[in-house]
Amino acid sequence: MWHRTSKLNNKQANEVWHRTEGGLTEQFNVETIFGKKTDLLTLKKNVVTRLEENFKFYSKSRTDFFSNPQNLQFVDCCPVCNTSSEETEYRTTIYSAAYYQCLHCSHIYLKEIPTLPAIEEFYRKNTQYAQTYTDRESAEFRLNAVDMELAGFMEKRYEKIYNTRPSRILDIGAGGGHFVEACKRKGYDAAGFEFSDSSVNFSKEVWGINLDQRDYSKVYSEYKGYDVVSFWGLLEHVPNPQEFVAAAAASIEGNKKGVILCRVPKWDAVSTVTQSLTPDSIVRHLDPLGHIMIYTESSICELFRTVNYKPSAIWYYGMDTYELFIQLGHLQGNYDHLKSAGKLQMEVQQKLDEYYLSDLMVMAFTPNQ
């Protein structure tokens, strides 16, 4: 359905993406960015020091959860394109949870997912999951290494598309409020939504930012007139991504210069291969209690097509080398190599990003006028 036009062995700043269906073809000019050199061993220091503890916690909690049918509900159609879940192919199983791929839009999702109350309870009460976003020691480092760069991506894309700066920013799934704080430091009017109790408390105590803890997909009508709505890690967690994207479009509705941004896990990645081969020691990416679905370029574009938004930019970067290194450490029972591998990890990851093999992608979508 979707494919790209690019030169062989020559990375371009711009690509042409095509969507073909029923003999009709649309094409879109998409700005393409590769790589983000970040010392993940510093960023994830609090996680690295507790890897074995985390492996045991994730393995037991996820396996117990997905082994209990009372925790689960069946998904009868693709969350992106609504094609019957019978039209899928099995891909891999992590902690008793099986991922399948839609044969129509290529989206990857669990056919049995946690019930909505279970998901809400998980994000509201699970401090283990929120620890990445609520670690005080690394808060400023994370803000500068991750969220200021995301804010920079937003600024550059918006200015390139509309030749002006945005004014009002709304962040959905705001975690510890880092991106909202980054936007405020740049002078923007920014607000955010977040389920997690610990993340909301962290945001208030550390940044002085009050995040709205309600379900954005239910109260979006109270948030109108925004230039940018962002999802930096939400669309893979919720069973109803179409509703959240529709809500974002409504928050921008009437503004001819709107942008919706998202960062989602990407299926075609080195991390996917690594984790499929080491399914009993997963704490990120294919974590089924967190990521109930994984996107491809095609499926994320199809999702935004439901609200008549088109792809305008994509940024490939990931944590694939980090993932490979920690799995090697787990297999060997020794993580000493992580202490001196920061530079190697960054350089290898850059090359993986340039070959579209990253486990993350950031995209900017604009109204298809």
C-alpha positions in Angstrom: 0.0 0.0 0.0 2.8 2.4 0.9 6.3 2.6 -0.6 9.1 5.2 -0.9 11.1 6.6 -3.8 14.7 7.2 -2.8 18.1 6.9 -4.4 20.1 3.7 -3.8 23.0 4.1 -1.4 22.4 7.8 -1.1 20.6 9.1 1.9 18.4 12.0 1.0 17.0 14.9 3.0 13.7 14.4 1.2 11.9 11.3 -0.1 8.7 10.8 -2.1 6.2 8.4 -0.4 3.5 6.8 -2.4 0.2 5.3 -1.3 -1.6 3.1 -3.9 -5.0 1.5 -3.5 -7.6 0.5 -6.1 -5.4 1.7 -8.9 -5.1 5.2 -7.5 -1.8 6.6 -6.3 -1.2 9.6 -4.0 2.3 10.9 -3.4 3.8 12.9 -0.5 7.1 14.8 -0.1 8.6 13.6 3.2 11.6 15.2 4.9 13.9 12.4 6.2 16.3 12.7 9.2 18.6 9.9 10.4 20.2 9.4 13.8 20.5 11.1 17.2 23.7 10.4 19.1 22.8 10.0 22.7 24.9 8.3 25.4 22.2 5.9 26.4 24.3 4.3 29.1 24.2 7.6 31.0 20.5 8.2 30.2 19.6 4.7 31.3 22.0 4.5 34.2 19.3 3.8 36.8 17.9 1.0 34.6 21.3 -0.6 33.8 22.3 -0.9 37.4 19.1 -3.0 38.0 18.9 -5.0 34.8 18.7 -8.5 36.4 16.2 -7.3 38.9 14.1 -5.7 36.1 14.3 -8.8 34.0 12.9 -10.9 36.8 10.2 -8.4 37.6 9.1 -8.0 34.0 9.2 -11.7 33.3 7.1 -12.7 36.3 4.6 -9.8 36.2 4.0 -10.1 32.4 3.8 -13.8 32.3 1.4 -14.0 35.2 -0.7 -11.2 33.8 -1.1 -12.7 30.3 -1.6 -16.2 31.6 -4.8 -15.1 33.3 -7.7 -14.8 30.8 -9.6 -12.6 33.2 -7.2 -9.8 32.6 -7.6 -9.9 28.8 -10.0 -8.9 26.1 -10.1 -10.1 22.5 -9.3 -7.7 19.7 -11.5 -8.4 16.7 -10.1 -6.0 14.2 -6.9 -4.1 13.5 -6.7 -0.9 15.7 -5.5 1.1 12.7 -7.4 0.0 9.6 -10.3 -2.0 11.1 -9.5 -5.1 9.1 -10.6 -8.4 10.8 -8.0 -9.8 13.2 -8.4 -13.1 11.3 -6.5 -11.5 8.4 -3.2 -11.5 10.3 0.0 -13.5 10.4 1.8 -14.6 13.7 5.1 -12.8 14.3 6.5 -13.6 17.8 5.5 -14.3 21.5 6.9 -12.3 24.4 5.9 -13.3 28.0 2.9 -15.4 26.9 1.6 -12.6 24.7 1.5 -13.1 20.9 2.1 -10.3 18.3 0.3 -10.6 15.0 0.7 -8.5 11.8 -2.2 -7.1 9.8 -2.1 -8.3 6.2 -3.7 -5.1 5.0 -1.9 -2.2 6.7 1.1 -4.1 8.2 0.3 -3.0 11.7 1.5 -5.3 14.5 -0.7 -5.8 17.6 -1.7 -8.2 20.3 -5.0 -10.0 19.7 -5.5 -10.3 23.4 -4.9 -7.1 25.3 -5.3 -5.9 28.9 -8.8 -4.6 29.6 -9.1 -0.8 29.7 -9.4 -0.7 33.5 -6.3 -2.9 33.8 -4.3 -0.5 31.5 -5.4 2.5 33.4 -4.5 0.9 36.7 -1.1 -0.1 35.2 -0.1 3.4 34.2 -1.7 5.1 37.2 -0.1 2.9 39.9 3.0 1.2 38.4 6.0 3.1 39.7 8.4 0.5 38.2 7.3 1.5 34.6 7.4 5.2 35.4 10.9 5.1 36.9 12.5 6.1 33.5 10.6 9.3 33.6 10.7 10.1 37.3 14.3 9.7 38.1 15.3 13.0 39.7 19.1 12.4 39.3 18.8 12.2 35.5 15.9 14.6 35.1 17.9 17.5 33.7 20.1 15.2 31.6 17.0 13.6 30.1 15.4 16.9 29.4 18.4 18.1 27.5 19.3 14.9 25.8 15.8 13.9 24.7 13.1 16.5 25.1 14.9 19.6 24.1 15.8 17.7 20.9 12.2 16.8 20.4 11.3 20.4 20.9 13.9 21.4 18.3 12.5 18.9 15.9 9.1 20.4 16.4 10.4 23.9 15.8 12.3 23.1 12.7 9.6 21.1 11.1 6.9 23.7 11.9 8.9 26.6 10.6 9.9 24.7 7.5 6.3 23.8 6.7 4.6 27.1 7.7 7.4 29.7 7.7 6.5 30.7 11.3 6.8 29.5 14.8 4.0 27.6 16.7 2.5 29.2 19.8 0.5 26.6 21.7 1.6 23.1 22.3 -0.3 20.2 23.8 1.5 17.0 24.9 -0.5 13.8 25.4 1.1 11.1 27.5 3.5 13.6 29.0 5.3 11.3 31.4 7.2 13.4 33.9 6.4 16.6 32.1 9.9 16.9 30.5 8.7 17.9 27.0 6.2 20.4 28.4 9.0 21.9 30.5 11.3 22.0 27.4 8.6 23.9 25.4 8.1 26.3 28.3 11.8 27.0 28.4 11.6 27.9 24.7 8.9 30.4 25.4 5.8 28.4 24.3 2.4 28.1 25.9 2.5 24.3 26.7 0.2 21.9 28.6 0.0 18.1 29.0 -1.9 15.0 29.9 -0.7 12.0 31.9 -2.3 9.0 33.6 0.5 8.0 36.0 0.2 9.2 39.6 4.0 9.1 40.1 4.7 10.9 36.8 2.1 13.6 37.6 3.6 14.1 41.0 7.1 14.3 39.6 6.1 16.9 37.1 4.5 19.1 39.8 7.3 18.7 42.3 10.3 19.0 39.9 9.0 21.4 37.2 6.1 23.0 38.9 3.8 21.8 36.0 0.3 20.5 36.7 -0.6 17.8 34.1 -4.2 16.9 33.4 -4.8 13.4 34.6 -8.0 12.8 32.8 -8.6 10.7 29.6 -7.7 13.1 26.8 -9.8 11.2 24.3 -12.9 12.0 26.5 -12.2 15.7 27.3 -10.4 17.0 24.2 -13.2 19.5 23.5 -11.9 21.5 26.5 -8.6 21.9 24.6 -9.0 23.9 21.4 -6.9 26.2 19.3 -3.6 24.4 19.5 -0.9 24.6 16.9 0.8 21.4 17.8 -0.4 18.2 19.5 2.3 15.6 20.4 2.3 11.9 21.3 5.8 11.1 22.5 5.1 7.5 23.4 1.3 7.0 23.8 -0.1 5.6 20.6 1.5 2.2 21.2 0.0 1.9 24.7 -3.7 2.5 24.1 -6.2 0.2 22.5 -8.0 3.0 20.7 -5.3 5.1 18.8 -7.9 6.3 16.3 -9.8 8.1 19.0 -6.7 9.8 20.3 -5.6 10.9 16.8 -9.2 12.2 16.1 -9.1 14.1 19.4 -5.7 15.7 18.4 -7.2 16.8 15.1 -10.1 18.3 16.9 -7.8 20.3 19.2 -6.2 21.7 16.1 -9.4 22.0 14.1 -9.9 25.5 12.5 -6.1 26.2 12.6 -4.8 25.9 9.1 -1.2 25.7 10.4 -1.5 22.6 12.6 0.9 19.7 13.2 0.5 16.4 15.0 3.7 14.8 16.1 4.3 11.3 17.3 7.1 9.0 18.4 6.3 5.3 18.2 8.2 1.9 18.3 9.1 0.6 14.8 8.7 -3.0 13.9 11.3 -3.3 11.2 14.3 -2.9 13.6 17.3 -4.7 14.9 15.7 -4.6 18.4 12.8 -6.6 17.1 15.1 -9.3 15.9 17.2 -9.3 19.1 14.2 -9.5 21.3 12.4 -12.2 19.3 15.5 -14.4 19.9 15.7 -13.5 23.7 12.0 -13.3 24.6 12.5 -14.0 28.4 14.5 -10.8 29.2 12.5 -7.9 27.7 12.0 -4.6 29.5 11.3 -2.3 26.6 10.2 -2.2 22.9 8.3 -5.6 22.7 7.1 -5.3 26.3 3.4 -6.5 25.8 2.0 -4.9 29.0 3.3 -1.6 27.7 3.4 -1.8 24.0 0.2 -3.6 23.0 1.0 -2.6 19.4 4.0 -1.7 17.2 4.0 0.4 14.1 5.4 0.3 10.6 5.8 3.4 8.4 2.7 2.2 6.5 0.5 1.6 9.6 1.3 4.9 11.2 0.5 6.7 8.0 -2.8 4.8 7.7 -3.7 5.8 11.2 -3.3 9.5 10.5 -5.1 9.0 7.2 -8.3 8.4 9.2 -8.3 12.1 10.1 -7.0 13.2 6.7 -3.5 14.0 7.8 -0.5 13.3 5.6 3.2 12.5 6.5 5.5 15.5 6.2 8.7 14.4 8.1 10.2 11.3 9.7 13.2 11.0 12.0 14.8 7.6 12.4 16.7 6.8 15.6 16.7 4.1 18.2 18.2 2.0 21.0 18.9 -1.1 19.0 22.6 -1.3 19.9 21.8 -0.7 23.5 19.3 -3.5 23.4 21.8 -5.9 21.7 24.5 -5.0 24.3 22.3 -5.6 27.3 21.0 -8.9 25.9 24.6 -10.0 25.3 25.4 -9.1 28.9 22.4 -11.0 30.2 23.4 -14.1 28.2 27.0 -13.9 29.5 26.0 -12.9 33.1 28.4 -9.9 32.9 27.7 -6.3 32.0 31.2 -4.9 32.2 31.3 -4.1 28.5 28.5 -1.6 29.0 30.8 0.6 31.1 33.1 1.4 28.2 30.9 0.9 25.2 29.2 4.3 25.1 31.0 5.7 22.0 30.8 2.4 20.1 27.1 2.1 20.9 26.4 5.6 19.5 28.4 5.2 16.3 26.9 1.8 15.5 23.4 3.0 16.2 23.9 5.9 13.8 24.6 3.5 11.0 21.5 1.4 11.9 19.4 4.5 11.8 20.7 5.5 8.4 19.6 2.1 7.1 16.1 2.4 8.5 16.8 -0.3 11.1 16.0 1.9 14.2 13.4 0.8 16.7 11.9 4.3 17.0 10.5 6.8 14.5 9.3 10.3 15.1 6.9 11.7 12.5 5.2 15.0 11.7 1.8 14.9 10.1 -0.1 17.9 8.6 -3.6 18.4 7.3 -3.9 16.9 3.8 -5.5 20.0 2.3 
